[in-house]
Amino acid sequence: MCGIVGYIGYREAYPIIIKGLQRLEYRGYDSAGIALYDGENIKLSKTKGKVVDLQKRSKEEITLNGHLGIGHTRWATHGVPNDLNSHPHYSNSEELVIIHNGIIENYASLKKELQSKGYVFKSDTDTEVLINLIEYVQKNENVKLGKAVRLALTQVVGAYAIAVFDKKKPNEIIAARMGSPLAIGVGEDRKEFFIASDASPFIEYTNNAIYLEDGEIAVIRIGKKIKLRKIADDTLIVPFIQELELNLEQIEKGGYDHFMLKEIYEQPNAITDTYRGRMLVNEGIIRMAGIDNHLERFLNADRIIIVACGTSWHAGLVAEYVFESLVRIPVEVEYASEFRYRNPVISSKDVVIAISQSGETADTRAAIQLAKQNGAFVFGVCNVVGSTISRESDAGAYTHAGPEIGVASTKAFTTQITVLTLMALKLAKAKGSISNEEYHLHLQELELIPAKVAEALASDENIKAIAAIYKDSPNFLYLGRGFNFPVALEGALKLKEISYIHAEGYPAAEMKHGPIALIDEKMPIVVIATKKGHYEKVVSNIEEIRARKGKIIAVVTKGDVDVREIADHVIEVPDTLELLSPLLTTIPLQLLSYHIAVMRKCNVDQPRNLAKSVTVE
Ligand code: AGP
């Protein structure tokens, strides 16, 4: 989904907006644009391509000075990625200018209406329709910009985070949100304000932020308090300014070639940060306020329904195995996009766990709304602090992975599994569904996981060598059993999304029911064959592959000998409890996909056609 940035204040807006767009580029990178007010006129420059292309073009095209500006980096929804469809968009009079993240669903009918009133359109976008609707209302109702935006938005169906300014009133910006995230950075003494899809564009200037809720509009003027209103009925709202704990270092590459590699190597610390203060091994205590305050709701639940998308869904699948094994409660894992429309049976005795790194994924939010409408209790597991899902859930727990900027999720996956495992252990203890010994054994072993992840990372060079052999393979298969079946799915997803190689993950035993037909001497098959968990069965599966000359890349427990004899390549991970093994076996698969993508010269952090947070349907 798109990234939007705005600035109004005493500094030069251009560098702030350009740097802000670079920080938000993981949200969409089909085109980029900027509009500045230089004290007299609006200067606009936009282009197909990346922010770096915009920098080149804007330097040639516009004077770069001005203390008011807006910028946009696009993930195309309506209209192909080209210069005309890039944002910002002018109104017909070129007095108003807008940037927008989201989708206006009823734009076609609005466009027809405006065309009947003489409005013309240069682009295919829904956004250009919105800015002209605002202009029409402003002129027709003779109202101020803030009111015109609000009234126009009452006619709009869809999702949006927007920023608009008017050449005639260069001391104010209007911002509004419905569905798409929007944060306002409040500068010291209100001498400057920042608008952005998340806090990363303004974190180096201020830690004070206001997160707009759905259906809110803000009138932002220098030196004045922000006027926050409800779009639907114009009621005034007192803004809540929260202090963020984010710092610049966290959103920089820190000497790594890619954010993805940095985030893979951050996992030992991220997992430690995720259980710090929650898991007291010596005391045998797990402290999680989100569970403590609602323990009965969990213990008396008929079932747990997990809703999520993509990698978060894979973490949910691991959680199904973990919860059913430890807590002995039925768990269903649902693709949020299917769950929201298939009219599922939900009751007030259900607990719904919504997993989302960004906390903004539209399908997961809709699944939450549906669950709440049916009386279910919603527990959110999110990484982005202050995100919408974290605010819309009844309770929750953050994964403390720190900002995840690489589009391919890595540390969010392992920290999601860590939080979900802590939840299951806590509930199992409370329910008495595991013995004290088992409980303490899992706590002690979980505490050792960060060091074991670091040990797994030490196989990087070996994995790189394997990647060099298979980087040109057109297909890959990933196989795993039990707790590691979801890891096989996740490994396949990682390879698909960053190297564009077709890959499929399967339960190892499922292979005989079809996929085995794909195997020949050119097919690499990644098999998770760690000692604990159906080891013998997996060895037989490997033999079946070998019989068809498939190339076997096996993830094994350190010191394994049997699989080493029958596999073409082995990657060792330290031994641990079967239930915790996904936290280790996923590491080599992350690195394998990373190295293959780098060797194929793919854009690892910003893979084609993808975006970090999918805020539209
Ligand atoms: C994973 O690498 C992808 N970026 C994608 O599948 C992602 O997991 C999915 O879009 C869900 O995002 P969320 O966790 O922010 O809700």
Residues whose N, C-alpha, C, O or C-beta is under 5 A from the ligand:
A	BS01	AGP	C309 G310 T311 S312 I355 S356 Q357 S358 G359 T361 V407 A408 S409 A611 K612 V614
